[in-house]
Amino acid sequence: MAARRALLARSGSILGLVAGVSAAVVAPAQAETPRRFAIEGGNLAQALGAFSRQADVPVMTLADIRHRTSRGVRGTLSPREALNRLIAGQNLRAVAAGGGYVLREAADDPASSSPPVTRHAPPPEAPTEVEPVVVSGFRETMAHARDLKRRATGAQEVILAEDIAAFPDLNLAESLQRIPGMTISRDAGEGRQIALRGLGPDFTRAQLNGMEVSASTASGMDNRGSVSRTRAFDYSIFASELFNRVTVWKSYAADQDEGGIGGTVELRTAKPFDYPGDKLAFSAKALTNGATDTASPRFAALASRRWGDFGALVSVAYSENDANEYGYRNWGWSPVTFGAVNVGPGVSRDVADRLVNATGDARVVAPMAASYSTWFDHRTRFGLTFAGQYEPGTRLKLGVDLLYGRLTNDRDEFSLAAAGDNPLTGDVRGAQRLRAAEIRGNSLVYADYSGGVDLRSEHKRSEDATTFMQGALNGEFQASDRLLVRGMAGWSRSDFEGPVFDKVFLQARHKAFSYDLRGADKTAASTYGFDPADPAAWSLMRADVREDRVINAFSTGRFDLDYRLAPALSLLGGVQYKAFRNDGYNRRTRNDYAGGSGAPQAVKRPIFEKSLLPYIVADIDGTFARLGLPRDLSEADDQPGSHYSISEKTWSAYVMARVRGVIAERPWRGDLGLRWYATDLTSAGMVNTGSKLEPAAIKNDYNGVLPALNLAVDVSPSVVVRLSANRNISRPSLADLRTAGNVNSAPFGGTISSGNPNLRPFLADAIEAAVEVYQGRAGYLAVSLFHKRMDSFITTATSAVPYGSTGYPLAFLAPGNGPDTVYTFVRPVNGDGASIAGVELALQRDFTFLPAPFDKLGVVGNVTRAAGRSNVLIEDRSVALDLFQLSRWTSNATLYYETPRWGARISSAYRSGYLDSAGGNGAVGSGYKASNNIDFAAHYNAPGGLRIVVEGVNLTNAPITQYSDIVEERLLARTVSGRTFTLGLTYEF
């Protein structure tokens, strides 16, 4: 059968290719052939890493090699002979296993003096890494990452330097999307936040150089939440070139920080001892995008030097990028009622009856302020890292890591909306007159008004910056042959500032207008009874000023002990203190202007970025100067509910046993432990007392014990089976914990949201099983099953209520609103539990079984299926919805071709549709439609270490589509951001 499969594969048929991959996964290791070795003496772990690269075979260890040395080896030898020379005199023996070798203590086997026998053995426990992180070439990085995955006890995924640097990724978020089960959200053409296995960004912990971190950025689009004041880490702040390793821990162990039900993403910047000697690398690229027609630079450099026991490394990355996202959007959808005089005779009788007379759930739902919109962003990203290491001998290791990152956005937003004084943003009672309409389901998808509609153009100018700083000290001391002591202290701060957020609105009064949302794929269009590009049609309506600030700060200290009770048993324990603080505010003020003769006038200009339609907007600086408006705000301008702080102080301690052994000639390894945590919470902010806002602080505390078990069994030389079971928590989101209440008022109503500092954290019990099949350096196949059951699940209660019943002051209302105006009231509650379950399939395979030149092909890909639901309250009804941020299907696939001289890759990242909120105001659920992004990269290795790189991002110009209501899928926004292409050079020596 294997021969038949190989024959079909060589014939070039698709069926034969798949069969060839399957057969190759379980093929035996090839016979050894002599190779040229040049390995320096010294640290045995580093020598073994060099051996693994030069022999092209994996090396794993069951022995403690942290303090052992090697004499090195040179010459043409078989891999077995070279390895035996490397370990000579170290009381070790090498056993062939799984296409490579496993090192064992010679004293472990009474027959150690006899020739080695072929027996499979387990990879070593995770902390023992025998290979340095220095890798080159796409295949080599995948092989190294695969070895790290295989040696781990729990479920993990690893991306190494080549994966990050060589993929066409605009930032770190996009690098992470290729991990099985990982998805990202996009904004302005770039990745921003991540979700893991169907759980949103708040459920995934980010860890940088050993400590938890957080960072906030902003979207230019209101539909996506603007400033991200959450626990989620905005990965867009960093360039991918600053990191040489990312590890994603999908299963939980007791020695990890609590707080990430979804998982933990561990980011690691480069260290000088990652490299065997001095290193200097540099890259320069130019980026261009089809939606902007501009070129922008991207630079990165790294310099590392070692002086005996001391090493220092500096890396820097700088980039600029112009993005222009544009399309069609609606501010939202809301039930509406028409006055009888507002419906013309051209509207059919049944449609008119529903528009005028329907009540309750039968009311027609219409789009609010249908708009053409454009967001232009000039983004700069700068990052700087420093790492110092001091290792005098093998017993002491000291290190320091410093990181500085800064992301700035310089944006212009433009929109043309049906939102003037006589808007289409609620019940139609004014001068608007409908002459044609179409209703589908409950949605008014087409409406043509003969006149009476006031249009509004908007120009928003914003500038913001996120500055991130981190400092971390870490040390390791081998106090005795059995006792290892570790310590770490670190501090980080993310400071988001949005000092410029200015808007000017122009108005064109009493115009004919229509919108049409009947197109396929939710395309949309509007038509106007005048020329929107005529300056004479527009007059000044309003000017707004806004400021934002969000600060996240962490201080962490931990102390760990690792005591080896026996060669195969270690006892670990430690304590940790972590302090987290989040502060911020949102400040706004507005100035309204009446039209007519003698009224103030705006400075006008045509929209200057790509749009679906040209129209007139205000010039921000010219208009503010003409009106003499102040731009500096104070605490008196705070928006209700926005000025608050969250402070958390957490003590934790853990004890864990790490053990390995052999049962029935099947090696296994595992860890079992308990983690205790106790958190003190203080939530402070402004609270509505019924007549005014008063400062208040509410305290809460909670604690618990989290058990965790991870087990890995090598059932054969090429097959690893894993089982994990654990309990973990995720702390409530910052907005949910706030003491403050927030009123967001608009001409058609608005939203009131408030927090709940007494919420209990999310608590989840998880179990996972996996089978992984490895085939030496050529590839692997893995299948994973996971299930998480969450108790005390926090959900949102949403209801439509008259504003007067909420208790908030009438002063917060927008002009034209009153106590009877219906508002959407949103608040967090501890609801029913929820669960999520899924399956992951991952495959990587070099097509070495194909005839040349096709043997240089390879594929890596994964697909994840996840399902999970929870009950949410929508207008006092309990509705079961998919978990927010959960995509039922996600997949990534990369087809690559690589030779020593050149290589190319094309990648696909697919994410099925998902929800981002419970909906409300006539809708059940809102979210995003499915998306698929195609990227490309190619390189040519010139002599002397020079590489020429060509990259393409978002080759299909995939749209981002948001919708409201899971049944009728009413369009909220559909935008595109263009294709990005890169040409560059990299050089290292």
Secondary structure, 3 states (H helix, E strand, C coil): CHHHHHHHHHHCCHHHHHHHHHHHHCCCCCCCCCEEEEECCEEHHHHHHHHHHHHCCCEEECCCCCCCEECCEEEEECHHHHHHHHCCCCCEEEEEECCEEEEEEHHHCCCCCCCCCCCCCCCCCCCCCCCCCCCCCHHHHHHHHHHHHHHCCCCEEEEEHHHHHHCCCCCHHHHHCCCCCEEEEEECCEEEEEEECCECHHHEEEEECCEECCCCCECCCHHHCCECCCCCCCHHHCCHHHEEEEEEECCCCCCCCCCCCCEEEEEEECCHHHCCCCEEEEEEEEEEECCCCCEEEEEEEEEEEEECCEEEEEEEEEEEEEEEEEEEECCEEEEECECHHHECCCCCHHHHHHHHHCCHHHCEEEEECCEEEEEEEEEEEEEEEEEEEECCCCCEEEEEEEEEEEEEEEEEEEEEECCCCCCCCCCECCCCEEEEEEEECCEEEEEEEEEEEEEEEEEEEEEEEEEEEEEEEEEEEECCCCEEEEEEEEEEEEEEEEEEEEEEEEEEEEEEEEEECCCHHHCCEEEECCCCCCHHHCEEEEEEEEEEEEEEEEEEEEEEEEEEEECCEEEEEEEEEEEEEEEEEEEEEEEECCCCCCCCCCCEEECCCCCCCCCEEECHHHHHHHHCCCCCCCHHHECCCCCEEEEEEEEEEEEEEEEEEEECCEEEEEEEEEEEEEEEEEEEEEEECCCCEEEEEEEEEEEEEEEEEEEEEEEECCEEEEEEEEEEEECCCHHHHCCCEEEEEECCEEEEEECCCCCCCEEEEEEEEEEEEEECCCEEEEEEEEEEEEECCEEEEEEEEEHHHCCCCHHHCCCCCCCCCEEEEEEEEECCCEEEEEEEEEEEEECCCCCCCHHHEEEEEEEEEEEEEEEEEECCEEEEEECCCCCCEEEEEEEEEECCCEEEEEEEEEECCEEEEEEECCEEEEEECCEEEEEEEEEEEECCCEEEEEEEECCCCCCEEEEECCCCCEEEEEEECCCEEEEEEEEEC
